[in-house]
């Protein structure tokens, strides 16, 4: 294509984008995307600085997002964090809704069988997001709130998902958080996870916890999730045998896959 035609085409797109721009919507999306990637609540000034805006530019947008329930504001500190309303919206989307519907009864049976809570996670914005949790029937158990985000490589669920997602997406996710000389080593460890079909290891995020996760779906499939059970390490090897834990999680993951037609 001639250069002058390219320039006109690019200029036309820019003109259209400018013509149909909605400044308040742009600011709202910038705020939501920025806060979703942050682990701690932030003040109005911190948010403004983070997205390159002024306090006055985002004040009314913050008030609007809080009023609609997308943001929660701490009454003492005045800092904002993202609510679970966005997760509620994603539940109405077919893939997540189908996952939850298919997984719920099987996860309830798994929790009752093992006496441990279990949760289902997917990759969301480069992190692991918990989309469903079933509480243990016992008096003491570990809990993961739905909508919570965790680093992929520091969780067994995240590593199972990374090991089984398509190669292009995995490469992009690893490049975003690792140096070039670290990627090859991580790829080798993920290959071992993929070949095993599960991962069982002590938690990198919580002391005294052992995690076990298996894939829901098919490797490199369009819809994949990770079913995980997190147990107190003192329990694993005593009341709960490691082999029993692995077999139970893998069997349940397989049945959920079957219920989804995967």
C-alpha positions as CSV (number, residue, x, y, z in Angstrom):
1,X,0.0,0.0,0.0
2,X,1.4,3.5,-0.9
3,X,2.7,5.5,2.1
4,X,0.2,8.3,1.5
5,X,-2.7,5.9,1.5
6,X,-1.4,4.4,4.8
7,X,-1.1,7.8,6.4
8,X,-4.6,8.7,5.3
9,X,-6.0,5.5,6.6
10,X,-4.2,5.8,10.0
11,X,-5.3,9.5,10.2
12,X,-8.9,8.5,9.5
13,X,-8.9,5.9,12.3
14,X,-7.4,8.4,14.7
15,X,-10.0,11.0,13.7
16,X,-12.8,8.5,14.2
17,X,-11.4,7.5,17.6
18,X,-11.3,11.1,18.6
19,X,-14.8,11.8,17.2
20,X,-16.4,9.0,19.2
21,X,-14.3,9.3,22.3
22,X,-16.2,9.4,25.6
23,X,-13.8,11.0,28.2
24,X,-15.7,9.9,31.3
25,X,-15.8,6.3,30.1
26,X,-12.1,6.3,29.2
27,X,-11.3,7.5,32.7
28,X,-13.6,4.9,34.3
29,X,-12.0,2.1,32.4
30,X,-8.5,3.4,33.2
31,X,-9.3,3.5,36.9
32,X,-10.8,0.0,36.9
33,X,-8.0,-1.6,35.0
34,X,-5.4,0.2,37.2
35,X,-7.0,-0.8,40.5
36,X,-7.6,-4.4,39.3
37,X,-3.9,-4.8,38.8
38,X,-3.0,-3.4,42.3
39,X,-2.9,-5.6,45.4
40,X,-3.7,-2.8,47.9
41,X,-6.4,-0.1,48.1
42,X,-5.2,3.3,46.8
43,X,-6.1,6.9,47.5
44,X,-7.5,9.3,45.0
45,X,-4.1,11.0,44.5
46,X,-2.4,7.6,44.1
47,X,-4.9,6.6,41.4
48,X,-4.6,9.9,39.6
49,X,-0.8,9.6,39.5
50,X,-1.0,6.0,38.5
51,X,-3.1,6.7,35.4
52,X,-1.6,10.0,34.5
53,X,-4.6,12.2,35.5
54,X,-5.2,15.0,37.9
55,X,-7.3,14.7,41.1
56,X,-10.0,16.9,39.7
57,X,-10.2,14.8,36.5
58,X,-11.1,11.6,38.3
59,X,-13.1,12.8,41.3
60,X,-16.5,12.6,39.7
61,X,-15.6,9.3,38.0
62,X,-14.6,7.7,41.3
63,X,-17.8,8.9,42.9
64,X,-19.8,7.4,40.1
65,X,-18.0,4.1,40.2
66,X,-18.5,3.9,43.9
67,X,-22.1,4.7,43.5
68,X,-22.6,1.9,41.0
69,X,-20.9,-0.6,43.2
70,X,-17.8,-1.1,41.1
71,X,-15.4,0.4,43.7
72,X,-15.4,0.2,47.5
73,X,-14.1,3.1,49.6
74,X,-12.8,2.6,53.1
75,X,-14.5,5.1,55.4
76,X,-11.4,5.6,57.5
77,X,-8.5,5.8,55.0
78,X,-10.7,7.0,52.0
79,X,-8.8,4.5,49.8
80,X,-10.5,2.7,46.9
81,X,-10.4,-0.9,45.8
82,X,-12.3,-2.9,43.1
83,X,-15.4,-4.7,44.3
84,X,-16.5,-8.1,43.2
85,X,-19.2,-6.6,40.9
86,X,-17.1,-7.2,37.8
87,X,-16.8,-10.8,38.8
88,X,-20.6,-11.0,39.1
89,X,-20.8,-9.7,35.6
90,X,-18.3,-12.3,34.3
91,X,-20.4,-15.0,35.8
92,X,-23.1,-14.3,33.3
93,X,-20.7,-14.9,30.4
94,X,-21.0,-18.4,28.9
95,X,-17.5,-19.8,29.6
96,X,-17.4,-18.9,33.3
97,X,-21.1,-19.6,33.9
98,X,-20.7,-23.0,32.3
99,X,-17.6,-23.8,34.3
100,X,-19.3,-22.9,37.6
101,X,-22.5,-24.8,36.8
102,X,-20.5,-27.9,35.8
103,X,-18.1,-27.7,38.7
104,X,-20.3,-26.9,41.6
105,X,-21.8,-30.4,42.3
106,X,-18.5,-32.2,41.7
107,X,-16.6,-29.8,44.0
108,X,-19.2,-30.2,46.7
109,X,-18.6,-34.0,46.5
110,X,-14.9,-33.6,46.6
111,X,-15.0,-31.3,49.6
112,X,-17.1,-33.8,51.5
113,X,-14.9,-36.7,50.5
114,X,-11.6,-35.1,51.5
115,X,-12.9,-32.9,54.3
116,X,-11.1,-30.0,52.7
117,X,-12.3,-26.9,50.8
118,X,-11.6,-26.6,47.1
119,X,-11.5,-23.9,44.5
120,X,-11.5,-23.4,40.7
121,X,-9.3,-20.9,39.0
122,X,-8.7,-19.4,35.6
123,X,-6.2,-17.1,34.0
124,X,-7.4,-13.5,34.1
125,X,-5.3,-10.4,33.2
126,X,-2.1,-12.4,33.6
127,X,-3.0,-13.7,37.1
128,X,-4.9,-16.6,38.6
129,X,-8.5,-15.7,39.5
130,X,-10.6,-17.8,41.8
131,X,-14.0,-18.1,40.1
132,X,-15.6,-20.7,42.5
133,X,-15.0,-22.0,46.0
134,X,-16.6,-24.8,47.9
135,X,-16.1,-24.7,51.7
136,X,-15.0,-27.7,53.7
137,X,-17.7,-29.4,55.8
138,X,-15.2,-29.6,58.6
139,X,-14.8,-27.1,61.5
140,X,-11.4,-25.8,60.2
141,X,-10.5,-25.2,56.6
142,X,-8.7,-22.8,54.3
143,X,-10.8,-20.3,52.3
144,X,-10.2,-18.4,49.0
145,X,-12.6,-15.7,48.2
146,X,-14.1,-15.7,44.8
147,X,-12.6,-13.0,42.6
148,X,-9.3,-13.0,44.4
149,X,-6.2,-12.7,42.2
150,X,-2.9,-14.5,42.7
151,X,0.4,-14.7,40.9
152,X,0.4,-17.5,38.3
153,X,3.9,-18.9,39.0
154,X,3.5,-18.8,42.7
155,X,0.4,-21.0,42.8
156,X,0.0,-24.7,41.8
157,X,-3.2,-23.7,40.0
158,X,-1.4,-21.0,38.0
159,X,1.4,-23.3,37.1
160,X,-1.0,-26.0,35.9
161,X,-2.8,-23.4,33.8
162,X,0.5,-22.1,32.4
163,X,1.7,-25.6,31.6
164,X,-1.4,-26.4,29.6
165,X,-2.3,-23.1,27.9
166,X,-1.3,-22.6,24.2
167,X,2.4,-22.0,23.7
168,X,1.9,-18.4,22.4
169,X,-0.1,-17.3,25.3
170,X,2.3,-19.0,27.8
171,X,5.3,-17.2,26.1
172,X,3.6,-13.8,26.5
173,X,2.7,-14.4,30.1
174,X,6.2,-15.5,31.0
175,X,7.8,-12.6,29.2
176,X,5.7,-10.2,31.1
177,X,7.1,-11.3,34.5
178,X,10.5,-13.0,33.9
179,X,13.9,-12.2,32.5
180,X,15.0,-13.9,29.3
181,X,17.5,-16.2,31.1
182,X,14.8,-17.4,33.6
183,X,12.2,-18.4,31.0
184,X,13.9,-21.6,29.8
185,X,14.2,-22.9,33.3
186,X,10.6,-22.2,34.1
187,X,9.5,-23.7,30.8
188,X,11.2,-27.0,31.8
189,X,9.5,-27.1,35.1
190,X,6.1,-26.4,33.4
191,X,6.7,-29.2,31.0
192,X,7.1,-31.6,33.9
193,X,3.8,-30.4,35.3
194,X,2.1,-30.9,32.0
195,X,3.4,-34.4,31.6
196,X,2.4,-35.3,35.2
197,X,-1.1,-33.9,34.7
198,X,-1.1,-32.3,38.2
199,X,1.1,-30.5,40.7
200,X,1.4,-31.1,44.4
201,X,3.7,-28.9,46.5
202,X,4.0,-26.7,49.5
203,X,2.5,-23.3,49.1
204,X,4.8,-20.4,48.2
205,X,2.3,-17.9,49.5
206,X,1.1,-19.4,52.8
207,X,3.3,-21.2,55.4
208,X,2.1,-24.6,56.5
209,X,-0.1,-25.3,53.5
210,X,0.2,-27.9,50.8
211,X,-1.6,-27.4,47.5
212,X,-2.7,-29.9,44.8
213,X,-4.2,-28.9,41.5
214,X,-5.2,-30.6,38.2
215,X,-6.4,-29.4,34.8
216,X,-10.0,-29.0,33.9
217,X,-10.3,-29.2,30.1
218,X,-7.8,-30.3,27.5
219,X,-4.2,-29.0,27.1
220,X,-4.2,-25.9,24.8
221,X,-8.0,-26.0,24.8
222,X,-10.1,-22.8,24.4
223,X,-11.6,-23.3,27.9
224,X,-9.3,-24.5,30.7
225,X,-9.4,-24.1,34.4
226,X,-7.5,-25.6,37.4
227,X,-9.2,-27.4,40.3
228,X,-7.3,-27.1,43.5
229,X,-7.4,-28.3,47.1
230,X,-5.3,-26.5,49.7
231,X,-4.7,-28.4,52.9
232,X,-2.7,-27.8,56.1
233,X,0.6,-29.6,55.6
234,X,0.2,-31.3,59.0
235,X,-3.0,-33.0,57.7
236,X,-1.4,-34.2,54.5
237,X,0.3,-37.5,55.2
238,X,-1.7,-38.2,58.3
239,X,-5.5,-38.1,57.9
240,X,-5.1,-37.4,54.2
241,X,-2.7,-39.5,52.2
242,X,-0.9,-37.7,49.4
243,X,-1.8,-40.3,46.8
244,X,-5.4,-40.2,47.8
245,X,-5.4,-36.4,47.5
246,X,-3.9,-36.4,44.0
247,X,-6.2,-39.1,42.7
248,X,-9.3,-37.4,44.1
249,X,-8.4,-34.0,42.6
250,X,-7.5,-35.5,39.2
251,X,-10.7,-37.6,39.1
252,X,-12.9,-34.7,40.0
253,X,-11.2,-32.5,37.4
254,X,-11.8,-35.2,34.8
255,X,-15.5,-35.4,35.7
256,X,-15.9,-31.7,35.5
257,X,-14.2,-31.8,32.1
258,X,-16.6,-34.5,31.0
259,X,-19.6,-32.4,32.2
260,X,-18.4,-29.5,30.1
261,X,-18.0,-31.8,27.0
262,X,-14.2,-31.2,27.1
